[in-house]
């Protein structure tokens, strides 16, 4: 029965994640990069200043700080997408898939800027006084403003996105996370998946009942700490095996255009795998991160887009590269790949160089990464559910979300990955269509903001 479900899901994933969606992700990123004059490069330092609070003012509208918004969004991306997702990419697409993850990461910085800026520009305040934003809001509020003739089409498009986001929050943002935690804890310490499911579901439930403020506070503590330790471990391995770093990078570049190490040896499979895993890792193009950034305290909406462009750099360029280098240097790809999946493969690669690190720290890190990802995605799903059904549906959704944490822990990985890829792919299309339609608005706002910045109209702290 499970194999039949997995086969059906994989067929649907193949239809969704075909060349049109891959071209849409890459094309939209390149287009926005050109449109904004390489915003991800020229605004990088300014983004760091904004996160540091150099431009904060008292009394700005919103619930959480720039740093908390960044942490909440990064907590939804830095984690299993970088640990388990990279392992899946290297095993199925070969080391060359990592190169295409880098490409999506770089152009995805521009995409992330665009969607998070638009999400904050068109955010609303709900009946409880809380700021709500996301692709569904810039679809319904932004597109009719720019294209009145399309007003009749925006409702179904926004509802489609909200539905896909709510379902994706249960898949990629939830069950995929708890499944990898359960697998790794069982592999490392013999913890029964049932026990993992119960504990993780209880912990997630305790946090998400507190809303976006509590989610931001928890993420603001967990994400910097765990990212720092994880990256230090990977960097330590690279320094201890410095002679192998160059050849590993060379393999990634060579295989990106040959596909020799991919399953089946097809170059197309390498590219599609890399793009799919990069979108899963960075969420650039999904339209999910704008939901978190819309809650930030700011009177300058474009500023949240500037903060958001740091996310793909952190999770895809830095963390994914650290994971990929360890796996490739350990030779765990192609014919050398062990019969392991996701986070367990990454743990085995770390243990190859630092015995005990994978089974010990990595199991702990994955648990916290998965936890932080789940609590952030719960807010994405909550906002989407509220958009579709109103505030009365929020509590039932949270209960459903907690139940899905448990289900993911005891279900096998194959259907979970396929289900996650399917729902995430469905989010890309309506979101990027809206971003491209609103590119004129984005260009105007970008020109206006940087004009004010150059004129010294923004006070620095």
C-alpha positions as CSV (number, residue, x, y, z in Angstrom):
1,X,0.0,0.0,0.0
2,X,2.8,2.4,1.0
3,X,4.7,1.6,-2.2
4,X,1.7,2.3,-4.3
5,X,1.2,5.7,-2.6
6,X,4.9,6.5,-3.2
7,X,4.7,5.5,-6.8
8,X,1.7,7.8,-7.4
9,X,3.3,10.7,-5.6
10,X,6.6,10.2,-7.5
11,X,4.7,10.3,-10.8
12,X,3.0,13.6,-9.8
13,X,6.3,15.0,-8.6
14,X,7.8,14.3,-12.0
15,X,4.9,16.2,-13.7
16,X,5.3,19.2,-11.4
17,X,9.1,19.3,-11.2
18,X,9.6,19.2,-14.9
19,X,11.6,21.7,-17.1
20,X,9.0,24.4,-17.0
21,X,9.2,24.8,-13.3
22,X,13.0,24.6,-13.3
23,X,13.2,27.2,-16.0
24,X,10.7,29.4,-14.1
25,X,12.8,29.3,-10.9
26,X,16.1,30.0,-12.7
27,X,14.6,32.5,-15.1
28,X,12.7,34.5,-12.5
29,X,15.9,34.8,-10.4
30,X,18.0,36.0,-13.3
31,X,15.3,38.4,-14.4
32,X,15.0,40.0,-10.9
33,X,18.8,40.2,-10.6
34,X,19.0,42.2,-13.9
35,X,15.9,44.3,-13.0
36,X,17.3,45.4,-9.6
37,X,20.9,45.8,-10.8
38,X,22.2,42.8,-8.9
39,X,20.5,43.6,-5.6
40,X,22.0,40.5,-3.9
41,X,25.5,41.9,-4.4
42,X,25.1,45.6,-4.0
43,X,22.8,45.5,-1.0
44,X,24.6,42.7,0.9
45,X,26.4,44.9,3.3
46,X,23.3,47.1,3.9
47,X,21.3,43.9,4.7
48,X,23.8,43.1,7.5
49,X,23.4,46.7,8.9
50,X,19.6,46.3,8.9
51,X,19.8,43.0,10.7
52,X,22.1,44.6,13.3
53,X,19.4,47.2,14.0
54,X,21.3,50.1,12.5
55,X,18.1,51.6,11.0
56,X,15.6,50.6,13.7
57,X,13.1,53.2,15.0
58,X,10.8,53.2,18.0
59,X,7.1,52.6,17.3
60,X,7.4,50.9,13.9
61,X,4.5,48.7,12.8
62,X,4.8,44.9,13.3
63,X,5.4,42.2,15.9
64,X,9.0,41.0,15.7
65,X,12.4,42.5,15.0
66,X,14.3,42.2,11.7
67,X,16.6,39.7,13.4
68,X,13.7,37.6,14.6
69,X,12.0,37.7,11.2
70,X,15.3,36.6,9.6
71,X,15.8,33.9,12.2
72,X,12.2,32.6,11.8
73,X,12.6,32.5,8.1
74,X,16.1,31.0,8.2
75,X,14.9,28.4,10.8
76,X,12.5,27.2,8.2
77,X,15.3,26.8,5.7
78,X,18.6,26.1,7.5
79,X,18.2,22.6,8.8
80,X,17.1,19.4,7.2
81,X,17.0,21.0,3.7
82,X,20.8,21.5,4.2
83,X,21.6,18.3,6.1
84,X,19.2,15.7,4.7
85,X,18.3,17.5,1.5
86,X,21.9,17.9,0.3
87,X,22.5,14.2,1.0
88,X,19.4,13.3,-1.1
89,X,20.7,15.6,-3.9
90,X,24.2,14.1,-3.9
91,X,22.9,10.5,-3.7
92,X,20.3,10.8,-6.5
93,X,21.8,13.6,-8.7
94,X,25.5,13.1,-8.0
95,X,27.9,15.8,-6.7
96,X,27.1,18.0,-9.8
97,X,23.6,18.7,-8.3
98,X,25.4,20.8,-5.7
99,X,26.6,23.2,-8.5
100,X,23.0,23.8,-9.5
101,X,22.0,24.3,-5.9
102,X,24.6,27.1,-5.8
103,X,23.1,28.7,-8.9
104,X,19.7,28.7,-7.4
105,X,21.1,30.0,-4.2
106,X,22.8,33.0,-5.9
107,X,19.8,34.0,-8.1
108,X,17.5,32.9,-5.3
109,X,18.8,35.8,-3.2
110,X,17.2,38.2,-5.7
111,X,14.0,36.1,-5.8
112,X,13.9,36.1,-2.0
113,X,14.4,39.9,-2.0
114,X,11.5,40.4,-4.4
115,X,8.9,38.1,-2.7
116,X,9.7,39.3,0.8
117,X,9.6,43.0,-0.2
118,X,6.2,42.5,-1.9
119,X,4.9,40.4,1.0
120,X,5.6,43.4,3.4
121,X,4.4,46.1,0.9
122,X,1.0,44.3,0.6
123,X,0.6,43.0,4.1
124,X,-2.6,43.6,6.1
125,X,-3.6,43.8,9.8
126,X,-6.1,41.1,10.8
127,X,-9.0,41.5,13.3
128,X,-6.6,40.7,16.1
129,X,-4.2,43.5,15.2
130,X,-1.5,41.1,13.9
131,X,0.3,41.7,10.6
132,X,-0.4,39.1,7.9
133,X,1.4,38.8,4.6
134,X,2.5,36.4,1.9
135,X,2.0,35.5,-1.7
136,X,-1.7,35.3,-1.4
137,X,-1.9,38.9,-0.2
138,X,0.3,40.4,-3.0
139,X,-1.6,38.3,-5.5
140,X,-5.0,39.7,-4.4
141,X,-3.9,43.2,-3.5
142,X,-1.0,43.9,-5.9
143,X,-2.0,42.4,-9.2
144,X,-5.4,44.2,-9.5
145,X,-3.6,47.4,-8.6
146,X,-1.2,47.0,-11.5
147,X,-3.4,45.1,-13.9
148,X,-7.1,45.8,-13.3
149,X,-8.2,43.5,-16.1
150,X,-6.8,40.5,-14.1
151,X,-8.8,41.3,-11.0
152,X,-11.2,38.4,-11.6
153,X,-8.4,35.8,-11.8
154,X,-6.5,36.7,-8.6
155,X,-8.9,35.1,-6.1
156,X,-8.6,31.5,-7.4
157,X,-4.8,32.0,-7.9
158,X,-4.4,33.2,-4.3
159,X,-6.6,30.4,-2.9
160,X,-4.5,27.9,-4.9
161,X,-1.3,29.2,-3.3
162,X,-2.8,29.3,0.2
163,X,-4.0,25.7,-0.1
164,X,-0.6,24.5,-1.5
165,X,1.2,26.3,1.3
166,X,-1.0,24.9,4.0
167,X,-0.5,21.4,2.7
168,X,3.3,21.9,2.2
169,X,3.5,23.0,5.8
170,X,2.3,19.6,6.8
171,X,4.7,17.8,4.4
172,X,8.1,19.5,3.8
173,X,7.8,21.8,6.8
174,X,6.6,19.1,9.2
175,X,6.6,15.3,8.3
176,X,9.9,15.4,6.4
177,X,11.4,17.0,9.5
178,X,10.1,14.6,12.1
179,X,10.8,11.6,9.8
180,X,14.5,12.5,9.6
181,X,14.8,13.1,13.3
182,X,13.2,9.7,14.1
183,X,15.4,7.9,11.6
184,X,18.6,9.5,12.9
185,X,17.8,9.0,16.6
186,X,16.8,5.4,15.9
187,X,20.0,4.8,13.9
188,X,22.3,6.5,16.4
189,X,20.7,5.7,19.8
190,X,18.0,3.1,19.1
191,X,15.2,5.5,20.1
192,X,11.9,4.1,18.8
193,X,10.3,6.4,16.2
194,X,7.1,6.3,18.2
195,X,8.8,7.9,21.2
196,X,10.4,10.5,19.0
197,X,7.1,11.3,17.5
198,X,5.4,11.8,20.8
199,X,8.1,14.1,22.3
200,X,8.6,16.2,19.2
201,X,4.9,16.7,18.7
202,X,4.6,17.8,22.3
203,X,7.5,20.3,22.0
204,X,6.2,21.8,18.7
205,X,2.7,22.1,20.2
206,X,4.0,24.0,23.2
207,X,5.7,26.6,21.1
208,X,3.2,27.2,18.2
209,X,0.4,28.0,20.7
210,X,2.4,31.1,21.5
211,X,2.2,32.5,18.0
212,X,4.8,34.3,15.9
213,X,6.3,36.2,18.8
214,X,7.3,33.1,20.6
215,X,8.4,31.4,17.4
216,X,10.6,34.4,16.6
217,X,12.1,34.3,20.1
218,X,12.9,30.6,20.1
219,X,14.2,30.6,16.5
220,X,16.4,33.7,17.3
221,X,18.2,31.6,20.0
222,X,18.4,28.1,18.3
223,X,19.3,29.0,14.7
224,X,22.6,31.0,15.3
225,X,23.8,28.5,17.9
226,X,23.2,25.3,15.9
227,X,24.3,26.8,12.6
228,X,27.6,28.0,14.2
229,X,28.4,24.6,15.7
230,X,27.4,22.6,12.6
231,X,29.5,24.8,10.3
232,X,32.5,24.7,12.7
233,X,32.3,20.9,12.5
234,X,32.3,20.9,8.7
235,X,35.1,23.6,8.5
236,X,37.1,21.6,11.0
237,X,36.9,18.5,8.7
238,X,37.9,20.6,5.7
239,X,40.9,22.0,7.5
240,X,42.0,18.5,8.7
241,X,41.7,17.2,5.1
242,X,42.7,20.4,3.2
243,X,44.2,18.4,0.4
244,X,40.9,16.8,-0.5
245,X,38.9,20.1,-0.6
246,X,40.1,21.1,-4.1
247,X,39.4,17.7,-5.7
248,X,35.9,17.6,-4.1
249,X,35.1,21.1,-5.5
250,X,36.5,19.9,-8.9
251,X,34.2,16.9,-8.9
252,X,31.2,19.1,-8.2
253,X,32.0,21.4,-11.1
254,X,32.9,18.5,-13.5
255,X,29.8,16.4,-12.7
256,X,27.5,19.4,-13.0
257,X,28.0,19.3,-16.8
258,X,28.5,15.5,-17.3
259,X,26.1,13.8,-14.9
260,X,28.5,10.8,-14.6
261,X,27.8,10.3,-10.9
262,X,24.0,10.8,-11.1
263,X,21.6,7.9,-10.8
264,X,21.2,6.9,-14.5
265,X,23.9,9.3,-15.6
266,X,21.6,11.9,-17.1
267,X,22.7,15.5,-17.1
268,X,19.0,16.6,-17.0
269,X,18.5,14.6,-13.8
270,X,21.5,16.4,-12.2
271,X,20.1,19.9,-13.0
272,X,16.5,19.1,-12.0
273,X,17.7,17.4,-8.7
274,X,19.9,20.4,-7.9
275,X,17.2,22.9,-8.5
276,X,14.5,20.9,-6.7
277,X,16.7,20.4,-3.6
278,X,17.9,24.1,-3.7
279,X,14.3,25.4,-3.7
280,X,13.5,22.9,-0.9
281,X,16.5,24.2,1.0
282,X,16.3,28.0,0.5
283,X,12.6,28.3,-0.2
284,X,13.5,31.0,-2.8
285,X,10.5,31.2,-5.1
286,X,8.1,29.4,-2.9
287,X,6.4,32.5,-1.4
288,X,6.6,31.1,2.2
289,X,9.3,33.4,3.7
290,X,7.2,36.5,3.0
291,X,4.7,35.2,5.6
292,X,7.4,35.5,8.3
293,X,8.9,38.8,7.1
294,X,5.5,40.5,6.9
295,X,5.3,40.3,10.7
296,X,8.5,42.4,11.1
297,X,8.5,45.8,12.8
298,X,9.3,48.2,9.9
299,X,7.8,51.2,8.2
300,X,10.0,50.5,5.1
301,X,8.6,47.4,3.5
302,X,11.5,47.1,1.0
303,X,13.9,46.7,4.0
304,X,12.4,43.2,4.7
305,X,13.3,42.2,1.2
306,X,16.9,43.4,1.8
307,X,17.1,41.4,5.0
308,X,15.6,38.3,3.3
309,X,18.3,38.2,0.5
310,X,20.7,36.9,3.2
311,X,18.7,33.7,3.7
312,X,19.7,31.8,0.5
313,X,23.3,32.9,1.0
314,X,23.3,31.5,4.6
315,X,21.5,28.2,3.9
316,X,22.5,27.3,0.3
317,X,25.9,28.9,-0.3
318,X,27.3,28.4,3.2
319,X,25.6,25.5,5.0
320,X,24.8,23.4,2.0
321,X,28.3,23.7,0.7
322,X,29.7,22.6,4.1
323,X,27.5,19.5,4.0
324,X,28.2,18.7,0.4
325,X,32.0,18.9,0.8
326,X,32.0,16.5,3.7
327,X,29.8,14.0,1.8
328,X,31.9,14.2,-1.4
329,X,35.3,14.0,0.4
330,X,34.0,10.9,2.2
331,X,33.3,9.4,-1.2
332,X,29.6,8.7,-0.4
333,X,28.1,9.3,-3.8
334,X,27.6,7.2,-6.9
335,X,28.7,3.6,-6.4
336,X,30.3,4.6,-3.1
337,X,27.0,5.8,-1.6
338,X,26.0,3.6,1.4
339,X,22.4,2.3,1.7
340,X,21.4,5.3,3.8
341,X,19.0,8.1,3.2
342,X,18.8,11.8,4.2
343,X,20.3,12.8,7.5
344,X,21.6,9.4,8.2
345,X,23.9,9.6,5.1
346,X,25.2,13.0,6.2
347,X,25.8,11.6,9.7
348,X,27.8,8.7,8.3
349,X,29.9,11.2,6.2
350,X,30.7,13.2,9.3
351,X,31.5,10.1,11.2
352,X,33.9,9.0,8.5
353,X,36.2,11.9,9.5
354,X,35.1,12.6,13.1
355,X,33.9,9.3,14.7
356,X,31.1,10.0,17.0
357,X,30.3,13.5,15.7
358,X,27.6,12.2,13.3
359,X,26.0,9.8,15.8
360,X,26.4,12.3,18.6
361,X,26.2,16.0,17.9
362,X,24.5,15.7,14.4
363,X,21.6,13.7,15.9
364,X,21.2,16.5,18.4
365,X,21.6,19.2,15.8
366,X,19.1,17.6,13.4
367,X,16.5,17.4,16.1
368,X,16.8,21.1,16.9
369,X,17.0,22.1,13.3
370,X,13.9,20.0,12.5
371,X,12.1,21.5,15.6
372,X,12.9,25.1,14.5
373,X,11.8,24.4,10.9
374,X,8.5,22.9,12.1
375,X,7.6,25.8,14.3
376,X,8.3,28.3,11.5
377,X,6.3,26.3,9.0
378,X,3.4,26.0,11.4
379,X,3.1,29.8,11.1
380,X,3.1,29.6,7.3
381,X,0.4,27.0,7.4
382,X,-1.6,28.9,10.0
383,X,-1.5,32.1,8.0
384,X,-2.6,30.3,4.8
385,X,-5.4,28.5,6.7
386,X,-6.6,31.8,8.2
387,X,-6.6,33.3,4.7
388,X,-8.8,30.5,3.4
389,X,-11.2,29.9,6.3
390,X,-10.8,32.7,8.7
391,X,-9.5,32.9,12.3
392,X,-11.8,30.1,13.5
393,X,-9.7,27.6,11.6
394,X,-6.4,28.5,13.2
395,X,-6.7,26.3,16.4
396,X,-7.9,23.2,14.4
397,X,-5.0,23.7,12.0
398,X,-2.5,23.8,14.9
399,X,-3.9,20.6,16.3
400,X,-3.6,19.0,12.8
401,X,-0.1,20.2,12.5
402,X,0.9,18.6,15.8
403,X,-0.6,15.4,14.7
404,X,1.3,15.4,11.5
405,X,4.6,15.7,13.4
406,X,3.8,12.3,15.0
407,X,2.7,10.8,11.7
408,X,5.9,11.9,9.9
409,X,8.0,10.2,12.6
410,X,6.5,6.8,12.1
411,X,6.0,6.9,8.3
412,X,8.8,5.8,5.8
413,X,10.9,8.5,4.1
414,X,10.0,7.8,0.4
415,X,6.4,9.0,0.5
416,X,7.3,11.9,2.8
417,X,9.9,13.3,0.3
418,X,7.6,12.8,-2.6
419,X,4.7,14.5,-0.8
420,X,7.0,17.4,0.2
421,X,8.3,17.9,-3.3
422,X,4.8,17.8,-4.8
423,X,3.3,20.5,-2.5
424,X,6.4,22.7,-2.6
425,X,6.4,22.6,-6.4
426,X,2.8,23.6,-6.5
427,X,3.6,26.8,-4.5
428,X,6.2,27.9,-7.0
429,X,4.0,28.6,-10.0
430,X,1.4,31.0,-8.6
431,X,4.0,32.8,-6.5
432,X,6.5,33.5,-9.3
433,X,3.8,34.4,-11.7
434,X,2.7,37.1,-9.2
435,X,6.3,38.3,-8.6
436,X,7.0,38.7,-12.3
437,X,3.7,40.5,-12.8
438,X,4.6,42.9,-9.9
439,X,8.2,43.4,-11.1
440,X,7.3,47.0,-12.2
441,X,6.2,47.8,-8.6
442,X,9.3,46.2,-7.2
443,X,11.6,48.3,-9.5
444,X,9.8,51.5,-8.5
445,X,10.1,50.7,-4.8
446,X,13.7,49.7,-5.1
447,X,14.7,52.9,-6.9
448,X,12.8,55.0,-4.3
449,X,14.3,53.2,-1.3
450,X,18.0,53.4,-2.4
451,X,17.4,57.0,-3.5
452,X,16.5,57.8,0.1
453,X,19.4,55.8,1.4
454,X,21.9,57.7,-0.8
455,X,20.3,61.0,0.3
456,X,20.9,60.2,3.9
457,X,17.1,60.3,4.8
458,X,17.4,57.1,6.9
459,X,18.9,57.7,10.4
460,X,21.5,55.3,11.6
461,X,21.7,54.1,15.2
